[in-house]
Amino acid sequence: MFNKKWKVLLVIIIVIGIGVFFFIRSRAASSSKVESKEIKATVGPIENFVTTTGTVLPQNRLEMKPPVNGRVEQILVKEGEAVKTGQTLAWMSSTERAAVLDAARDKGDTELKYWQDAYKPIPLLAPIDGEVIVATVQPGQTLTTADAILVLSDRLIIRAQVDETDIGKVKLQQPAIVNLDAYPDNKVNSTVEHIYYESKTVNNVTIYDVDLVPDTVPDFFRSGMNANIDFMVQKKDNALLLPVEAVHKDKNGTYVLLAQGPGKEPMRQAVTTGISDDKNTEIISGVTADDWIELTSTKYTLPSAKQGTNPFMPSRAGAGAGRSGGGSGGR
């Protein structure tokens, strides 16, 4: 008997669930409608991009390491400072010189000066023109030949990661627009300088690195910043444009619906298309700027108060009177 009651209850729940499903489905269908309007093609610019992400990096990152183990005596530059080839950036003592100077220091200034002149420190010279991007070592620190005293960069670039399906659209000297995540309102015009031939696999996707050089390096550029890159693939200034919704495709080709006047069915008109972006498609042939094109779109509306009423919930008192127009007199 107990099991029979549970079975009956389960059947009732299923029936109610099916009823709610079809009610919601019918309401959703009634809240959308197809609208048609007639438009003309416009003439204007259109651009087609390959969009990807990348990182700001030094093109040539050079670590300045000491030729011998020893102690840093002086650091003559700081981070962000521009340096020239051959410029002395730091002085250091070998382990032996540091030991001799420490012993002479205990014997007085005269002895110390003698050994400082007799046992010269080792200069670290800049091998390139560039900028100091890392200078965290302090005088007095002991380093080995594996430790970097300074890090130089000749210039900052943007290294983009381009999917294998898009790499064929990227060319040398191609213009691109770089937008940093940290500075979304600043767009930096850049140019493709190098396309790598060896691929990498990132998250099971094959990508190729592409180096871009900014036309002007902004002051806010820093190594490691994340960037969004738009490679300009195609651009036209005076193209005949239609919204992408007005251009249709099927097995017979690409077409638009040519308006024939009030009360008449639109005529299918084959067209040849060119560049397309998220909003517009270029029309190369088939229609002119004087033709009226039918644009069909589906408009979704929020349910009215009546549509949104739950059929399984009781109505509020007076709600019916208010909809009939007689409720206002009772206030």
TIBAKE-302363 format. One line per field, with one value per residue (C-alpha): x, y, z; residue number from 1. Coordinates in Angstrom, 3 decimals. Layout:
! residues N
u	[X ...]
v	[Y ...]
w	[Z ...]
num	[NUM ...]
//
This chain:
! residues 331
u	[0.000 2.856 4.676 1.475 1.049 4.618 4.078 0.914 2.764 5.641 3.213 1.570 4.976 5.928 2.626 3.028 6.619 5.560 2.805 5.216 7.692 5.119 3.698 7.130 7.901 4.686 5.276 8.843 7.604 4.961 7.531 9.478 8.370 9.899 10.224 11.058 12.219 13.669 17.150 19.708 23.369 25.744 29.196 31.938 35.132 35.453 38.367 39.087 41.324 43.006 42.711 44.955 46.868 50.494 53.028 55.365 58.958 62.490 63.598 67.161 67.339 70.977 72.093 75.311 77.242 80.652 83.694 84.922 83.458 83.658 82.019 80.109 81.763 79.619 76.475 76.584 73.139 69.541 66.469 64.993 68.253 69.463 73.040 75.498 77.852 81.130 79.673 80.864 77.819 79.373 82.647 83.428 86.320 87.433 87.344 91.126 90.953 88.059 90.105 93.179 91.154 89.445 92.855 94.313 91.307 92.253 95.736 94.510 93.570 97.108 97.401 93.875 94.560 97.793 96.079 93.096 95.514 97.700 94.873 92.375 88.660 86.943 84.635 81.381 80.869 77.614 77.894 74.861 72.878 69.800 67.960 68.518 65.454 66.738 69.101 68.382 71.929 73.388 77.054 78.666 76.877 79.001 78.179 79.328 79.793 76.287 74.606 73.398 74.404 72.252 69.830 69.735 67.200 67.723 63.970 60.565 58.454 55.133 55.277 51.922 50.705 48.888 46.811 47.967 44.690 45.436 49.221 48.852 47.061 49.957 52.717 55.950 55.481 51.760 50.178 48.610 46.950 48.092 45.920 47.333 45.077 46.456 45.756 42.668 42.097 45.543 45.963 49.529 50.183 52.716 54.282 55.056 58.847 59.367 57.260 58.708 58.829 58.824 55.463 54.530 51.683 49.723 46.659 46.617 46.530 49.334 50.521 53.310 55.088 55.029 57.143 55.679 57.568 55.558 55.868 56.489 57.148 54.869 56.247 53.819 55.191 56.686 58.063 55.512 52.371 49.537 48.233 45.445 46.539 44.516 46.407 44.896 44.311 42.179 40.909 38.717 37.616 34.694 33.027 29.351 28.128 25.113 24.461 25.546 21.908 20.840 23.201 22.155 23.880 22.635 23.800 23.045 25.263 25.132 22.094 20.017 16.274 15.493 12.354 9.634 7.268 4.320 2.447 4.907 7.244 10.949 13.068 16.186 19.218 22.619 25.530 29.312 30.758 34.160 35.426 33.237 33.463 31.198 28.596 28.848 29.616 31.081 28.983 31.149 28.384 24.698 23.092 23.730 23.358 19.930 18.391 16.095 17.013 14.689 16.223 14.503 15.248 13.770 12.806 12.570 10.428 10.178 6.962 4.211 2.899 0.115 2.494 4.844 2.142 2.714 -0.402 0.092 0.132 -3.030 -3.736 -3.581 -6.837 -7.926 -5.505 -8.276 -10.155 -7.044 -6.535 -10.225 -9.877 -12.333 -9.859 -8.754 -12.112 -11.981 -8.881]
v	[0.000 2.326 1.669 2.241 5.717 6.650 5.503 7.614 10.627 10.148 10.032 13.274 15.022 13.899 15.144 18.524 18.784 18.094 20.681 23.347 22.551 23.007 26.121 27.788 26.688 28.156 31.424 31.680 31.103 33.797 36.297 36.329 37.486 37.838 41.386 42.488 45.852 47.241 48.746 50.020 49.127 51.764 52.817 52.933 51.405 47.767 45.898 42.229 41.161 38.083 38.462 36.780 37.387 37.993 39.298 42.276 40.976 42.239 41.352 40.818 40.041 40.123 39.010 40.642 37.984 38.469 36.858 35.557 34.790 37.770 40.725 43.626 46.936 49.476 49.554 52.657 52.406 51.859 50.240 52.112 53.885 53.936 52.755 52.819 50.155 50.203 52.100 50.894 49.595 48.116 47.371 44.132 42.481 38.920 36.678 37.162 40.964 41.137 39.117 41.349 44.554 43.236 42.436 45.833 47.672 46.475 48.010 51.524 53.775 53.989 50.234 50.010 52.699 50.997 47.699 49.387 50.983 47.911 45.400 46.944 46.036 44.408 46.642 45.336 47.015 47.261 45.122 46.761 49.976 49.386 49.832 48.388 46.271 44.443 45.958 44.292 43.371 45.617 46.507 44.084 41.007 37.997 36.427 33.527 33.464 31.965 34.986 38.016 41.411 43.363 42.560 44.696 44.904 46.578 47.199 45.898 43.965 42.105 38.360 37.093 33.509 32.825 29.696 27.426 28.075 31.823 31.929 31.957 35.317 36.981 38.542 40.427 44.209 43.670 46.352 45.359 47.066 46.146 46.722 46.034 44.512 47.014 50.012 49.088 52.647 52.929 51.363 50.909 50.667 47.941 46.050 42.352 41.926 38.166 35.015 31.913 28.710 26.300 25.596 25.178 23.310 25.297 23.658 21.068 23.851 24.337 27.955 30.002 32.930 36.261 39.267 42.751 46.016 49.023 52.158 54.077 52.368 53.991 54.849 52.405 49.371 46.825 43.362 40.657 42.712 40.820 42.144 41.618 41.881 42.553 41.748 43.773 41.254 43.334 46.887 48.885 52.470 52.716 49.326 48.604 47.157 45.218 43.891 40.259 39.348 40.498 38.131 34.470 31.286 27.907 25.100 27.252 30.146 33.526 35.746 38.610 39.195 42.021 43.931 44.131 46.616 46.509 43.217 41.420 38.597 39.547 38.147 36.097 37.913 36.225 38.367 38.154 39.052 40.258 41.289 40.495 41.496 41.001 43.482 44.021 42.161 43.764 43.311 43.170 42.529 41.652 44.759 48.500 51.249 52.092 48.640 47.959 44.804 42.975 42.411 39.790 39.546 37.830 40.176 38.842 40.607 40.131 38.421 40.752 40.634 38.332 36.020 35.806 34.695 31.216 29.167 27.149 30.221 32.006 35.446 38.515 40.017 42.849 41.932 41.062 44.283 46.328 44.767 45.319 49.047 49.257 49.041 52.697 53.952 52.105 53.963]
w	[0.000 0.928 -2.360 -4.336 -2.805 -3.713 -7.311 -7.612 -6.158 -8.602 -11.547 -10.370 -10.082 -13.602 -15.050 -13.341 -14.596 -18.184 -17.879 -16.581 -19.387 -22.164 -20.509 -20.341 -23.888 -25.245 -23.399 -24.730 -28.264 -27.890 -26.581 -29.883 -33.293 -36.734 -38.026 -41.557 -42.799 -45.976 -46.002 -48.478 -48.639 -47.299 -48.463 -45.852 -44.460 -43.450 -41.895 -41.327 -38.451 -37.011 -33.247 -30.706 -27.470 -26.628 -24.125 -23.958 -23.917 -24.468 -27.974 -26.786 -23.070 -22.050 -18.581 -17.394 -15.449 -13.777 -15.442 -12.063 -8.647 -6.347 -4.633 -6.172 -5.266 -7.170 -9.302 -11.515 -13.165 -12.110 -13.625 -16.580 -17.398 -21.017 -21.570 -24.474 -25.760 -23.783 -20.826 -17.388 -15.521 -12.379 -10.596 -8.819 -7.016 -7.535 -4.474 -4.021 -4.342 -1.887 0.645 0.176 0.591 3.720 5.246 4.253 5.675 9.152 8.740 7.958 5.059 3.653 3.304 1.863 -0.739 -1.769 -2.484 -4.155 -6.629 -7.002 -7.392 -9.821 -9.753 -12.734 -14.797 -16.322 -19.698 -21.639 -24.808 -26.490 -26.569 -24.486 -21.237 -17.791 -16.976 -13.855 -11.266 -7.948 -6.860 -4.164 -3.491 -1.080 -2.388 -3.307 -6.667 -8.812 -12.571 -12.870 -11.224 -13.193 -11.862 -14.341 -17.166 -20.318 -23.123 -26.477 -26.984 -25.985 -28.478 -28.383 -28.951 -30.219 -30.300 -33.574 -34.180 -37.010 -38.850 -38.983 -39.417 -43.223 -42.972 -41.125 -43.260 -42.612 -42.283 -41.739 -39.520 -36.219 -33.274 -29.755 -26.723 -23.259 -20.591 -18.080 -20.376 -22.412 -23.686 -25.289 -28.735 -29.957 -33.707 -34.434 -37.337 -37.828 -37.772 -37.503 -37.925 -36.285 -38.311 -35.371 -33.787 -30.145 -28.501 -25.925 -24.329 -27.157 -29.768 -32.299 -32.349 -33.915 -32.277 -34.102 -33.050 -33.427 -33.040 -31.803 -33.952 -30.718 -27.393 -24.779 -21.349 -19.699 -21.570 -19.179 -19.787 -18.969 -19.685 -21.391 -24.689 -27.201 -30.831 -33.982 -37.194 -40.032 -42.821 -45.208 -45.328 -47.725 -47.307 -49.755 -49.723 -50.376 -47.070 -45.850 -42.338 -41.994 -41.203 -44.665 -46.474 -46.696 -47.800 -48.935 -51.227 -54.281 -53.201 -51.463 -51.896 -50.534 -50.601 -53.010 -51.963 -54.683 -53.092 -50.663 -50.578 -52.863 -51.991 -52.060 -54.874 -54.348 -55.745 -56.011 -54.783 -54.611 -51.211 -50.078 -46.646 -43.657 -40.011 -37.005 -38.257 -42.016 -45.235 -48.335 -51.494 -54.626 -57.163 -57.391 -55.865 -55.822 -53.249 -54.770 -54.224 -51.289 -49.387 -47.044 -43.622 -41.493 -37.796 -34.768 -31.968 -28.439 -25.857 -22.132 -21.002 -19.847 -16.312 -17.508 -19.352 -16.405 -13.950 -12.598 -13.401 -10.217 -7.952 -6.801 -8.270 -6.044 -5.069 -7.317 -10.062 -12.490 -11.789 -12.434 -15.920 -16.840 -16.261 -13.382 -10.528 -10.597 -9.525 -6.244 -4.982]
num	[1 2 3 4 5 6 7 8 9 10 11 12 13 14 15 16 17 18 19 20 21 22 23 24 25 26 27 28 29 30 31 32 33 34 35 36 37 38 39 40 41 42 43 44 45 46 47 48 49 50 51 52 53 54 55 56 57 58 59 60 61 62 63 64 65 66 67 68 69 70 71 72 73 74 75 76 77 78 79 80 81 82 83 84 85 86 87 88 89 90 91 92 93 94 95 96 97 98 99 100 101 102 103 104 105 106 107 108 109 110 111 112 113 114 115 116 117 118 119 120 121 122 123 124 125 126 127 128 129 130 131 132 133 134 135 136 137 138 139 140 141 142 143 144 145 146 147 148 149 150 151 152 153 154 155 156 157 158 159 160 161 162 163 164 165 166 167 168 169 170 171 172 173 174 175 176 177 178 179 180 181 182 183 184 185 186 187 188 189 190 191 192 193 194 195 196 197 198 199 200 201 202 203 204 205 206 207 208 209 210 211 212 213 214 215 216 217 218 219 220 221 222 223 224 225 226 227 228 229 230 231 232 233 234 235 236 237 238 239 240 241 242 243 244 245 246 247 248 249 250 251 252 253 254 255 256 257 258 259 260 261 262 263 264 265 266 267 268 269 270 271 272 273 274 275 276 277 278 279 280 281 282 283 284 285 286 287 288 289 290 291 292 293 294 295 296 297 298 299 300 301 302 303 304 305 306 307 308 309 310 311 312 313 314 315 316 317 318 319 320 321 322 323 324 325 326 327 328 329 330 331]
//
